[in-house]
Amino acid sequence: MRVFFIATLVTLEFVTALPYAAGQDRGMPAKAAATAKASALVDISGYWVAVVTKDWRFRMITPRKGDYQSVPMTEQARTIADTWDPVADAASGDQCKAYGAAAIMRVPARFHIAWQDDNTLGVESDSGMQTRLFHFNSPPLSTGERTRQGYSTAQWQTSASLKVATTNLRAGYLRKNGVPYSENAAVTEYFDMAPLPSGGQVLLVTTIVDDPQYLQQPFIVSSEFKKEADGSKWDPTPCTAK
Amino acid sequence: MSRANSKFVGATILAAAFLCLFTCRTADAQVDITGSWAARNHEFLTGDGLPVDFTGIPLNEEGRIRALSYSESQLAMVERQCQGWPAFYLVQGPFGLKIWSETDPLKGNVISYTIGAWEDRAPLTIWMDGRPHPSKYAEHTRAGFTTGAWEGNTLVAYTTHMKAGFLRKTGAPSSDEATMTLRFYRHGDILTLLAIIEDPIYLAEPWIVSRSFQLSATPLSPIGPPCLTTYEGSNAQTAPHYLPEKNPFVDEMTTKYGVPRDAAIGKPETLYPEYRKNIPPAAPVR
């Protein structure tokens, strides 16, 4: 009986240690390895093209003023959106307001994802010519200059997806026709990959925008991208306000 | 091996088996997708605003011709009122998802997941027990036949044997050869479904569409209200339709929203960024 008791303890120790050793505890981020690049669970680098299979009229063209369908806006947000003036935005150098971190993955664009260094993943867009930087092994930034793309921290999830949290944003537009988000908005994104049945890869980006000032509830959308062989279709074009 | 050692090894195996009763898990059920998932309709997915809205659907020529022949008045026909929509409607319709599992009472492994029905959507059962898809001659149903398997923390389901129906309520057609690969990604209280829909008859390329849901503390119903038919004044002698090039609504997306006709009728090239170069900078807006 004493032998069985000791054996049980040894086995229990082994069994309970397993999930942690493997970093498999659900909901826990993967154990930090030497570098984010080395510990990447999936390879999302490369050229990706947006496939606009939904919200076409809100994404591929500039929706008309007042067409805010599906966005859970507050009354204050609606009042602001009703004053949208793209000419004034362009004149004041704010033509990139619809290309901020809360909306950039909705822009019909090509994206180039590449490691900047061992712990920083860069995401560039050709449309709007924006650059995002995902900082691994880095705490969120609570101070500092606010920018269109804000400050993004990233971590690999054990579900083989990438989680990105962005703050320190400048105020911008969720949609090109002036649907606002405030500088206090927080953006959480999940990057997941899937194979295409006939070959090729799909990148799925789930975006959650929290903005108590302008949104009645978190704004949740998901966007689809297809991987391209190279950057031959890369076509940098500046932001447009209209 | 000494007698004491072999005794310890034997006891260890016994202990491992004993503990396994409480701790071992089968390869499935990596994450829990069961529960009530509320719809967050922050994207315009249902596409039932205007009759000819096939934006974002890569229809081929045959699919386009068929889609433009469709009249929504068909739904007034008694025999079509309760026809419902194929499984694609999971990522198209405005409703949430009620998902539950059936488990083997002895082994505890998941035999199937079921996504509950709604009035116009049949329940979808995802078989997790390794059974094969039936013969291609087997019966086709509204929900089709679906098998699933875990790939890491992602549930991947594959649906075949659907009846011919619609990709979107506006009449974009689907054939009975259409298939759907559905991936379930759970991130905290967010569940995102990625559907890759293939149809050799009506699609020029796979249609990739996704939708997110949020875990709800309020239980959703596993069934919808019953569908009841009634006479709506339709002529029983004809099925409402439009002849080729006679659909009166073909330009409504253009006049109302400035969407070019090629995009409204679902030409595949309109799904990609470069198409924007073909859009007039100031499309007519009424």
Interface residues (C-beta under 8 A of the other chain):
Chain A: V3 F4 I6 A7 T8 V10 T11 L12 V15 R26 G27 V49 A50 V51 V52 T53 K54 D55 W56 R57 F58 M60 I61 P63 R64 D67 Q69 S70 V71 P72 P108 A109 R110 D126 S127 Q157 T158 S159 A160 S161 K163 Y190 D192 A194 L196 P197 S198 V202 L204 T206 I208 Q217 P218 F219 I220 V221 S222 S223 E224 K226 K233 D235 K242
Chain B: K7 F8 A11 T12 L14 A15 A16 F18 L19 T23 Q30 V31 R40 N41 H42 E43 F44 L45 T55 G56 I57 P58 G152 N153 T154 T181 R183 Y185 R186 H187 G188 I190 T192 L194 I196 E198 P206 W207 I208 V209 S210 R211 S212 Q214 M253 Y257 G258 V259 A263 T270 L271 Y272 P273 E274 Y275 R276 I279 P281 A283 V285
